[in-house]
């Protein structure tokens, strides 16, 4: 197998070069009869950025083919993830939104590493009757239209959340709308729920779900020794679907209900997003009365559908980090009274905490994510755990870029943890790194499982 892999990578590189720069055609045409019309194709010109990306890709392919001939599968898998550290910084040379689209395309087409190593048992846990191989997930906003769920789950995330998905397709806010603050490890975005809409996303998720069902019934699904044991409707890992409302909609509840009716059959959990700062009036739905009325209607829509033995998908609400203590108390009261299945804490912030406030890019409107959000979102997470008395699973989101960050979220009360900006900057190599560091944190403090560490700061 190793020899075939090496030969295959060399063949791929040779064909790639011929497609990019058909020198063979040039040489052949030089022997044509004098006077014959020249059919020599022009060698395409590539920018410096293009040549760097092409060279890096070819180099990794050749090196990978050579390396696999002397390494076992687990070692080679680790090498592939480490190799992405070479390519990922090159994305910084590109426009932020174009780089994002390129990353989603790469994951959708399988141009990213696939995690073959099983997660350490200490990281496994069960939430809502669903088994997570690890608590590290990808937040909504990265794969807005469910284009790359299989590839993203294959990277080793314990769960991936797609969306936000709106009922009707919409472009979102004008570009440019994504701004990097690289020195602060942060991003400001004002995308405004750009979405291809429920119909398109439902077709994609339905096709993925059908593919998995076919594989299971035909006996072609991978054996347990090949990859992480499937944990949800999408195969390996758990799939969440984040629901949004259209910008021009006058009935927010109807938008979320439509999302439930069309997408819940493909989701391992659902999220009501009422906290994006980039859709006018959306955050008003976090008020006590508004949130209570909304959740009741969405729960009713979900519960009126027919479900199998697994029951309906859990329903969560994603809240903002810019809420007052009183507003947090109201949300906690609604969550407990209506038996909400969970809360995601938190979305992006409209504030500009230090040191971001000194960055010229900070004047751009939109939600701030990344490292500067970590203290604000973690403190809110800690407060909400106290207010809900640890009775509701919380997903900690905001500023996670290391295993230590994830561990602090868990100790503060998070059952699960999500990242986005850290992944955008760190790339695929960050995922196994975070899991490895998280294991070290647990073992350092004497915890035998991830579940023992949840809310440890409150004990």
Secondary structure, 3 states (H helix, E strand, C coil): CHHHHHHHHHHHHHHHHHHHCCHHHHHHHCCCCCCCCCCCCCCCCCCHHHHHHHHHHHHHHHHHHHHHCCCCHHHHHHHHHHHHHHHHHHHHHCCHHHHHHHHHHHHHCCCCCCCCCCCCHHHCEEECCEEECCCEEECCCCCCCCCCHHHHHHCCCCEEEEEEECCCCECCCCCCCEEEEHHHCEEEECCCCCECCHHHHHHHHHHHHHHHHHHHHHCCCCCCCCCCCEEECCEECEEEEEECCCCCCCCHHHHHHHHHHHHHHHCCEEEEECCCCCCCCHHHHHCHHHHHHHHHHHHHHHHCCCCCCCCCCEEEEEECCCCCHHHHHHHHHHHHHCCCCEEEECCCECCCCCCHHHCHHHHCCCEEEEHHHHHHHHHHHHHHHHHCCCCCEEEEECCCCCHHHHHHHHHHCCCEEEECHHHHHHCCHHHHHHHHHHHHHHHHCCCCCHHHHCCHHHC
